[in-house]
């Protein structure tokens, strides 16, 4: 196996990094490969079915460019418009270097491409080779073959720093895609702002200020002859003697003036290499919050690459002066916290947000404060994302883990309204859910996969868990009446369990079971969200024992779980469900809690066998070993790996505890919310024989957060089954 894929994509990166530290040192950033997750799956053995559609299956949809943790800037190559993060490893041309990326279908702002010669708005992409491409935390480099330009990128929190080395005697130009984003832009501007700078806006809430180290001759708009977006061309003076042009681009969501201040305060007096080294040190400090020993190079590379990926988002939205633009489009000053974008709650509430709080509690606290601000300035509901609710899970789970420097009463009011009141920004179908104890579905036997419907089963299961989370807030606020109501509703997941099939199944209006019923059929949102019946099993994180008690016996649960992992996938090509073990799909989130069910029926070793199989198989797939089983979804897939690799999984993230699994490392030193904790694995195998927290034996697979902090150590003794 080629370990270079996990450690360093290009040897040249080592040489560049040597300036940041002594050559003999090996740092944790050396184990991170930002290209991991950028490839797409193509083969049947990886996908689980044969491809027939022209449309690509979803890759991890991650960006490989330069960024700091939770930064405003993600300076990254774009190979394709209208794709997840703008970059797909198998693409052969680069369209520009954008200043933001997320991993969903938005945030590709201000792409800039260095060019030479004549410029066309319809034909400017450059070919490139992966042999001349490298990436590491805070740094990206590629050779643009069409123009012979070596492009290097690094960044601060709010400024992208470009270094372009042009061929001798070439006309040095920048093509600025002022009107291109993942979505059409109607309002844009670019202005000369002195001999060495330009500024403007792209949309109504994205502003930029750029400074070059070469004098600018002209800035002109080149229109398209084919209906494409116009582009701006920045021509540098031919009198500038150097071949290298360095460009610093500050961005802001408030104003051009703030973009300029961001740039000046973060990069003034600093060279490209200064900023690159600072980025490396920032990542080294964060990655060092988890130090691991006792595994092969491949697993160490996967671990630090997934930890890196887990810490990139959500994005910072406030400027160095503290200002941000709120969701009423007002400019706020001196709020007292850093303002962050809304997290992708449906995707990341399971693990990534809790992992973020474990390692960076100050960031988690500010994300919660931002969420409260956004809810109070909206319609009074807690902000949600995509499908379901789930902010309450993050908020109360963080509070109970000691992140409590925010106003819980304000958060509770928003969460309670979302749980009780129908509204545009609240939970969909909440009145039906309250009245019936579930959300109905329609009989649609020929429902195409991609159709949007109610998703009644998934919504019911997830609303029940959200009710549990809000109930914990009610308990903390001594609101006994709402606590009782919400705890009663938190059992609504039982209402859609069909004992005749052993699946959670849709009901139609009136209460009858939806028929015909096929648990193998995947849906986008008919009954289930991006799942089938198999991948919607065993979801009641707050009551796992009650969940398994619905079956006749522990043996029946075991047989159901065994069947999930052995019954073959139906063969349908569904581009957002990839990476199968039987019918278990690791390429999408809904089933990620299922393997742990074995722990609640006395078969923990079977759980661990599946966890080991998933970690070994689904994080470096494909020909190049650079593909995930599915979308990373702003860090959820990566955080799943990180937590299981260290032996602590957030099975019920609303509760301040972790489900203990077998670490893949012999020893882990974890900086848990500022407190050092050591995790040791004794022995080899899949069966946990003993758990010791500090010097005290522990008779449960769940370890409380507070107990772990107090003891400072966790020893997990294992044996071969």
ZAMARGU-4260 file (C-alpha; in steps of 0.2 Angstrom, whole numbers, plus 5000, padded with zeros to 4 digits):
<rodrens>
0) 5000/5000/5000 | 5006/5018/4996 | 5006/5027/5013 | 5011/5043/5004 | 4993/5045/5000
5) 4989/5047/5019 | 5004/5057/5024 | 5010/5068/5010 | 5003/5069/4993 | 5019/5077/4986
10) 5037/5077/4993 | 5039/5095/4988 | 5027/5099/5003 | 5040/5093/5015 | 5053/5105/5008
15) 5041/5119/5009 | 5037/5115/5027 | 5055/5114/5032 | 5055/5133/5034 | 5042/5132/5048
20) 5052/5120/5059 | 5068/5110/5060 | 5069/5097/5046 | 5071/5082/5058 | 5055/5085/5067
25) 5039/5076/5062 | 5023/5085/5066 | 5005/5079/5067 | 5001/5090/5052 | 5012/5078/5042
30) 4999/5065/5044 | 4985/5075/5037 | 4980/5073/5019 | 4967/5086/5014 | 4964/5077/4997
35) 4957/5062/5007 | 4938/5062/5003 | 4939/5072/4987 | 4938/5057/4975 | 4921/5049/4969
40) 4917/5031/4970 | 4915/5022/4953 | 4916/5003/4955 | 4903/4991/4959 | 4913/4984/4973
45) 4914/5001/4982 | 4897/5007/4977 | 4887/4992/4981 | 4878/4993/4964 | 4882/4995/4945
50) 4882/5013/4939 | 4871/5017/4924 | 4867/5035/4927 | 4878/5049/4920 | 4877/5059/4936
55) 4891/5055/4948 | 4887/5047/4965 | 4891/5058/4980 | 4908/5058/4985 | 4913/5065/5002
60) 4911/5082/4994 | 4925/5090/5004 | 4937/5104/4999 | 4956/5101/4998 | 4962/5120/4999
65) 4970/5131/5013 | 4959/5134/5028 | 4961/5137/5047 | 4949/5129/5060 | 4931/5136/5058
70) 4938/5150/5047 | 4928/5162/5037 | 4940/5159/5022 | 4942/5142/5013 | 4954/5146/4999
75) 4952/5131/4988 | 4952/5125/4969 | 4936/5124/4960 | 4935/5110/4946 | 4916/5110/4944
80) 4902/5122/4947 | 4887/5116/4956 | 4895/5102/4966 | 4897/5099/4984 | 4913/5108/4988
85) 4918/5113/4971 | 4932/5100/4969 | 4932/5082/4962 | 4948/5073/4962 | 4944/5065/4945
90) 4941/5081/4936 | 4955/5087/4925 | 4954/5106/4924 | 4954/5120/4937 | 4941/5134/4935
95) 4948/5145/4949 | 4952/5147/4967 | 4937/5151/4978 | 4938/5160/4995 | 4924/5150/5003
100) 4918/5132/5003 | 4907/5121/5014 | 4904/5104/5008 | 4886/5106/5002 | 4880/5115/4987
105) 4884/5133/4992 | 4898/5144/4997 | 4909/5145/4982 | 4913/5164/4983 | 4925/5174/4972
110) 4934/5162/4962 | 4951/5169/4955 | 4962/5161/4942 | 4980/5167/4937 | 4981/5167/4918
115) 4992/5173/4904 | 4988/5178/4886 | 4971/5182/4879 | 4957/5180/4890 | 4939/5173/4886
120) 4924/5173/4898 | 4920/5156/4890 | 4936/5147/4890 | 4949/5149/4903 | 4950/5133/4914
125) 4967/5125/4915 | 4972/5107/4915 | 4983/5101/4929 | 4991/5085/4935 | 4990/5077/4953
130) 5008/5074/4951 | 5010/5093/4952 | 4998/5095/4966 | 5000/5095/4985 | 4990/5099/5000
135) 4992/5100/5019 | 4983/5109/5033 | 4983/5128/5028 | 4992/5126/5012 | 4988/5120/4994
140) 4999/5120/4978 | 4996/5116/4960 | 5004/5119/4943 | 4992/5126/4930 | 4998/5117/4914
145) 4989/5129/4902 | 4997/5144/4908 | 5013/5137/4916 | 5009/5145/4932 | 5013/5138/4949
150) 4999/5142/4961 | 5001/5142/4980 | 4988/5146/4993 | 4987/5149/5011 | 4976/5158/5023
155) 4971/5167/5039 | 4954/5167/5047 | 4947/5180/5036 | 4960/5182/5022 | 4966/5172/5007
160) 4984/5173/5003 | 4989/5168/4985 | 5007/5167/4978 | 5008/5164/4959 | 5024/5161/4950
165) 5022/5165/4931 | 5033/5160/4917 | 5047/5172/4911 | 5041/5186/4901 | 5023/5181/4902
170) 5009/5194/4904 | 5003/5192/4922 | 4984/5193/4923 | 4970/5188/4936 | 4953/5182/4930
175) 4941/5186/4944 | 4924/5177/4942 | 4915/5192/4950 | 4897/5185/4944 | 4900/5167/4947
180) 4895/5157/4963 | 4886/5140/4965 | 4870/5150/4962 | 4867/5165/4950 | 4873/5182/4957
185) 4863/5197/4951 | 4873/5210/4961 | 4892/5212/4960 | 4905/5225/4958 | 4924/5226/4956
190) 4933/5243/4958 | 4951/5249/4957 | 4956/5254/4974 | 4973/5262/4972 | 4987/5256/4961
195) 4990/5239/4970 | 4972/5235/4976 | 4954/5232/4971 | 4938/5229/4980 | 4920/5225/4977
200) 4906/5213/4982 | 4899/5197/4976 | 4880/5196/4981 | 4873/5207/4995 | 4883/5200/5009
205) 4900/5195/5002 | 4913/5209/5002 | 4931/5208/4997 | 4947/5219/4997 | 4962/5213/4988
210) 4980/5219/4988 | 4994/5214/4976 | 5012/5216/4978 | 5013/5221/4959 | 5006/5237/4952
215) 4989/5235/4942 | 4988/5243/4925 | 4969/5240/4921 | 4954/5231/4927 | 4941/5227/4914
220) 4925/5217/4912 | 4925/5203/4898 | 4908/5198/4893 | 4903/5181/4887 | 4899/5177/4869
225) 4889/5161/4875 | 4879/5167/4889 | 4891/5163/4903 | 4894/5175/4917 | 4905/5190/4914
230) 4923/5190/4921 | 4934/5204/4927 | 4952/5204/4921 | 4966/5212/4931 | 4981/5216/4921
235) 4998/5219/4931 | 5011/5231/4925 | 5024/5224/4914 | 5037/5235/4923 | 5036/5224/4938
240) 5052/5214/4938 | 5047/5199/4947 | 5039/5183/4940 | 5029/5180/4956 | 5014/5190/4961
245) 5007/5189/4978 | 4989/5193/4982 | 4980/5195/4998 | 4961/5195/4998 | 4952/5200/5014
250) 4933/5195/5015 | 4919/5201/5025 | 4900/5198/5026 | 4898/5216/5032 | 4907/5228/5021
255) 4922/5232/5010 | 4929/5242/5024 | 4928/5227/5036 | 4936/5216/5023 | 4951/5228/5022
260) 4952/5229/5041 | 4952/5210/5041 | 4966/5209/5029 | 4977/5222/5037 | 4975/5216/5054
265) 4978/5198/5050 | 4992/5199/5036 | 5000/5216/5037 | 5019/5214/5037 | 5018/5195/5035
270) 5025/5186/5020 | 5016/5171/5012 | 5028/5159/5021 | 5025/5168/5037 | 5006/5165/5035
275) 5009/5147/5029 | 5019/5143/5044 | 5007/5151/5056 | 4993/5140/5048 | 5003/5125/5051
280) 5006/5129/5069 | 4988/5133/5072 | 4983/5116/5065 | 4997/5107/5075 | 4991/5114/5091
285) 4973/5109/5088 | 4978/5091/5082 | 4989/5089/5097 | 4973/5089/5108 | 4973/5071/5103
290) 4989/5062/5103 | 4989/5043/5099 | 5002/5029/5100 | 5002/5011/5094 | 4995/5009/5077
295) 5001/5008/5059 | 5005/5023/5048 | 4989/5021/5038 | 4978/5022/5053 | 4987/5036/5060
300) 4986/5045/5043 | 4967/5042/5043 | 4965/5047/5061 | 4973/5064/5059 | 4965/5067/5042
305) 4948/5064/5049 | 4951/5074/5064 | 4957/5089/5053 | 4941/5087/5043 | 4930/5087/5058
310) 4937/5104/5064 | 4935/5114/5048 | 4916/5119/5050 | 4905/5128/5054 | 4911/5145/5047
315) 4916/5160/5056 | 4905/5175/5050 | 4911/5190/5061 | 4925/5201/5058 | 4941/5206/5067
320) 4931/5221/5074 | 4918/5210/5081 | 4904/5216/5068 | 4893/5204/5059 | 4877/5205/5049
325) 4863/5196/5057 | 4848/5187/5049 | 4838/5203/5049 | 4852/5211/5038 | 4857/5223/5052
330) 4875/5226/5057 | 4879/5221/5075 | 4893/5228/5085 | 4901/5221/5101 | 4890/5206/5103
335) 4903/5199/5115 | 4905/5183/5105 | 4911/5177/5088 | 4897/5174/5076 | 4896/5158/5067
340) 4886/5151/5052 | 4871/5139/5056 | 4878/5122/5058 | 4872/5108/5047 | 4862/5101/5062
345) 4854/5086/5054 | 4871/5080/5048 | 4882/5084/5063 | 4872/5084/5079 | 4876/5065/5081
350) 4895/5068/5084 | 4904/5082/5075 | 4897/5096/5086 | 4900/5087/5102 | 4918/5082/5096
355) 4920/5101/5093 | 4915/5105/5110 | 4926/5092/5118 | 4941/5100/5110 | 4936/5118/5107
360) 4923/5122/5120 | 4925/5141/5117 | 4920/5139/5099 | 4905/5128/5103 | 4899/5141/5116
365) 4900/5154/5102 | 4891/5143/5090 | 4877/5141/5103 | 4876/5160/5106 | 4875/5163/5087
370) 4861/5150/5086 | 4852/5159/5100 | 4854/5176/5091 | 4848/5169/5075 | 4833/5162/5083
375) 4828/5177/5092 | 4829/5188/5077 | 4819/5176/5067 | 4802/5170/5071 | 4807/5164/5089
380) 4811/5146/5084 | 4827/5138/5087 | 4836/5137/5070 | 4835/5120/5061 | 4844/5113/5046
385) 4837/5103/5031 | 4827/5090/5040 | 4822/5089/5058 | 4827/5100/5073 | 4842/5095/5083
390) 4850/5111/5089 | 4842/5107/5106 | 4853/5091/5106 | 4869/5101/5104 | 4864/5115/5116
395) 4859/5104/5131 | 4872/5091/5127 | 4885/5105/5128 | 4878/5113/5143 | 4878/5096/5153
400) 4896/5094/5148 | 4901/5110/5156 | 4899/5123/5142 | 4887/5134/5151 | 4893/5152/5148
405) 4877/5156/5138 | 4859/5160/5143 | 4850/5143/5144 | 4834/5152/5147 | 4835/5161/5131
410) 4839/5145/5122 | 4825/5135/5131 | 4812/5147/5125 | 4817/5145/5107 | 4818/5126/5108
415) 4801/5125/5118 | 4792/5135/5105 | 4799/5124/5091 | 4793/5109/5100 | 4776/5116/5103
420) 4771/5128/5090 | 4768/5127/5071 | 4777/5140/5062 | 4788/5143/5046 | 4804/5141/5055
425) 4798/5127/5067 | 4796/5109/5065 | 4786/5104/5050 | 4769/5094/5054 | 4771/5098/5072
430) 4752/5099/5075 | 4750/5082/5068 | 4764/5075/5078 | 4757/5082/5094 | 4739/5076/5090
435) 4744/5058/5084 | 4760/5054/5092 | 4767/5052/5074 | 4768/5060/5057 | 4759/5050/5043
440) 4764/5046/5026 | 4755/5043/5010 | 4753/5026/5000 | 4765/5029/4986 | 4769/5012/4979
445) 4779/5019/4964 | 4787/5033/4973 | 4803/5038/4963 | 4818/5040/4975 | 4821/5058/4972
450) 4804/5065/4977 | 4801/5075/4992 | 4787/5069/5004 | 4784/5070/5022 | 4797/5058/5028
455) 4785/5053/5042 | 4795/5039/5050 | 4812/5048/5051 | 4803/5064/5057 | 4794/5055/5071
460) 4809/5046/5077 | 4820/5062/5077 | 4806/5073/5084 | 4805/5061/5099 | 4823/5062/5102
465) 4822/5081/5100 | 4808/5081/5113 | 4820/5072/5125 | 4833/5085/5123 | 4821/5099/5126
470) 4814/5090/5141 | 4832/5090/5149 | 4832/5109/5147 | 4815/5109/5155 | 4822/5099/5170
475) 4836/5111/5172 | 4825/5126/5172 | 4813/5117/5184 | 4798/5117/5172 | 4790/5101/5178
480) 4774/5103/5167 | 4783/5104/5151 | 4796/5091/5157 | 4783/5078/5159 | 4774/5082/5143
485) 4790/5081/5133 | 4796/5066/5141 | 4780/5057/5137 | 4782/5063/5119 | 4800/5057/5118
490) 4792/5039/5118 | 4783/5043/5101 | 4796/5032/5092 | 4787/5017/5098 | 4771/5022/5088
495) 4779/5018/5072 | 4786/5001/5077 | 4778/4987/5067 | 4780/4971/5077 | 4774/4960/5062
500) 4790/4965/5052 | 4802/4971/5065 | 4804/4988/5056 | 4799/5006/5060 | 4785/5008/5047
505) 4775/5022/5040 | 4756/5025/5045 | 4743/5033/5034 | 4730/5044/5039 | 4718/5035/5051
510) 4733/5025/5058 | 4734/5010/5047 | 4751/5003/5041 | 4757/5009/5025 | 4755/4996/5012
515) 4763/4988/5002 | 4779/4989/5012 | 4796/4985/5006 | 4810/4989/5019 | 4823/4987/5005
520) 4817/5001/4995 | 4827/5017/4997 | 4818/5034/4998 | 4824/5052/4998 | 4809/5057/5009
525) 4795/5045/5008 | 4794/5037/5025 | 4813/5039/5028 | 4825/5052/5025 | 4839/5046/5013
530) 4837/5029/5019 | 4827/5013/5018 | 4819/5003/5032 | 4835/4993/5036 | 4844/5009/5039
535) 4831/5017/5050 | 4831/5003/5063 | 4835/5005/5081 | 4834/5024/5083 | 4830/5029/5101
540) 4847/5035/5108 | 4839/5040/5124 | 4831/5023/5127 | 4841/5009/5120 | 4834/4996/5132
545) 4816/5001/5129 | 4820/5000/5110 | 4827/4982/5111 | 4812/4977/5122 | 4800/4980/5108
550) 4807/4963/5101 | 4802/4946/5108 | 4820/4943/5114 | 4838/4948/5113 | 4840/4934/5101
555) 4827/4942/5089 | 4836/4958/5090 | 4853/4949/5086 | 4845/4941/5071 | 4838/4957/5065
560) 4855/4965/5066 | 4864/4951/5058 | 4852/4952/5044 | 4855/4970/5042 | 4873/4966/5039
565) 4870/4951/5028 | 4855/4954/5018 | 4861/4960/5001 | 4857/4978/4995 | 4843/4978/4982
570) 4854/4984/4968 | 4846/5000/4965 | 4857/5014/4960 | 4855/5029/4972 | 4868/5042/4971
575) 4868/5047/4989 | 4868/5030/4997 | 4885/5021/4994 | 4896/5010/5004 | 4887/4994/5010
580) 4889/4980/5022 | 4874/4970/5017 | 4860/4983/5019 | 4869/4994/5031 | 4874/5010/5022
585) 4889/5019/5030 | 4888/5032/5016 | 4874/5042/5024 | 4870/5047/5042 | 4853/5039/5046
590) 4861/5022/5050 | 4876/5027/5059 | 4870/5023/5077 | 4863/5005/5072 | 4879/4994/5075
595) 4880/5000/5094 | 4863/4991/5097 | 4873/4975/5099 | 4880/4982/5115 | 4862/4982/5123
600) 4859/4963/5120 | 4876/4956/5127 | 4885/4956/5110 | 4897/4970/5112 | 4910/4960/5102
605) 4899/4960/5087 | 4897/4978/5088 | 4916/4980/5088 | 4918/4968/5073 | 4907/4980/5063
610) 4915/4996/5069 | 4932/4989/5065 | 4926/4984/5047 | 4919/5001/5044 | 4934/5010/5050
615) 4945/4999/5039 | 4935/4999/5024 | 4925/5015/5021 | 4938/5030/5023 | 4951/5027/5010
620) 4941/5019/4996 | 4943/5019/4977 | 4958/5017/4965 | 4967/5031/4973 | 4962/5027/4991
625) 4955/5045/4992 | 4937/5042/4993 | 4925/5041/5008 | 4910/5029/5007 | 4898/5044/5006
630) 4897/5063/5010 | 4906/5070/5024 | 4892/5082/5027 | 4903/5096/5035 | 4912/5083/5046
635) 4900/5070/5052 | 4908/5056/5043 | 4925/5061/5049 | 4920/5064/5067 | 4912/5046/5067
640) 4929/5039/5063 | 4938/5050/5076 | 4927/5046/5091 | 4927/5027/5087 | 4946/5027/5085
645) 4948/5034/5102 | 4935/5023/5110 | 4922/5036/5115 | 4906/5038/5104 | 4892/5050/5106
650) 4878/5038/5105 | 4866/5050/5114 | 4874/5067/5111 | 4861/5076/5122 | 4867/5066/5137
655) 4884/5070/5145 | 4891/5052/5142 | 4900/5042/5129 | 4898/5024/5124 | 4915/5015/5126
660) 4921/5005/5111 | 4938/4997/5108 | 4951/5011/5102 | 4962/5007/5087 | 4977/5014/5097
665) 4986/5007/5112 | 4987/5024/5121 | 4978/5041/5118 | 4981/5057/5127 | 4965/5068/5125
670) 4964/5086/5130 | 4945/5085/5135 | 4939/5103/5137 | 4956/5108/5144 | 4958/5093/5155
675) 4971/5080/5151 | 4963/5062/5150 | 4973/5046/5146 | 4964/5032/5137 | 4973/5015/5137
680) 4969/4999/5128 | 4975/4983/5136 | 4976/4968/5126 | 4970/4964/5108 | 4953/4959/5102
685) 4935/4964/5100 | 4928/4959/5117 | 4928/4972/5131 | 4932/4962/5147 | 4934/4977/5159
690) 4932/4996/5160 | 4942/5006/5173 | 4939/5024/5175 | 4954/5030/5186 | 4955/5017/5199
695) 4937/5012/5199 | 4929/4998/5189 | 4915/5003/5178 | 4900/4991/5175 | 4892/5000/5160
700) 4897/5003/5142 | 4893/5022/5145 | 4905/5033/5154 | 4899/5050/5161 | 4909/5065/5155
705) 4911/5071/5172 | 4918/5055/5179 | 4931/5055/5164 | 4936/5072/5168 | 4938/5069/5187
710) 4947/5052/5185 | 4959/5058/5171 | 4961/5041/5164 | 4951/5027/5156 | 4958/5009/5154
715) 4949/4997/5142 | 4954/4979/5143 | 4950/4968/5128 | 4952/4950/5123 | 4950/4940/5107
720) 4932/4933/5107
</rodrens>
